[in-house]
Amino acid sequence: GDSVTQMEGPVTLSEEAFLTINCTYTATGYPSLFWYVQYPGEGLQLLLKATKADDKGSNKGFEATYRKETTSFHLEKGSVQVSDSAVYFCALSGTTGRRALTFGSGTRLQVQP
Amino acid sequence: SAVISQKPSRDICQRGTSLTIQCQVDSQVTMMFWYRQQPGQSLTLIATANQGSEATYESGFVIDKFPISRPNLTFSTLTVSNMSPEDSSIYLCSVLNTEAFFGQGTRLTVV
């Protein structure tokens, strides 16, 4: 079945550092890929998405490119802020009729001033 | 977009009791799901709530433990039955139209 693998956290960075959170997936066909963010005490929010190979999703300075050849969707940001501290989830939406999302394990990001 | 109201937001329950969680959406949606997020872990799909018919459960989840109702296209409930401390989790309602939207979650603690 479908699966998503994320790098383990927590990730601790200083403000203005470069961020990469790795995400790889296993799925049949061409799934849609997502990054969700969960800020402390809040619900899940969609951060960005990509629906086909080579698409780049972007939002709030974050980017991720759908790489079919490496089955990856790594999240990047050039300069993180303290306000980016949250848990980030990579997810996919399958192509075989199951429309619910399959989530990775989540990566906690802590940005220090 | 879709705005989801989920309640209660949190509860502390005695083992052996049941809790019903409500999910109200501000628009009609075909696809509605219930997830569980155990402490420090990711989201696991419990079931797809089907309007007018029985929910479709994922492996490891059964109707007797997690009965679900979906009387119309804007509302669903999830009941956690005969609770044990292992049921302590965040339970989330989600809907799918152009993208997936999530409720704020219900943080359940079973003592």
Interface residues (C-beta under 8 A of the other chain):
Chain A: F34 Y36 E42 G43 L44 Q45 L46 K49 F89 S93 R99 A100 L101 T102 F103 G104 S105 G106
Chain B: M31 F33 Q41 S42 L43 T44 L45 T48 L92 S94 L96 E99 A100 F101 F102 G103 Q104 G105
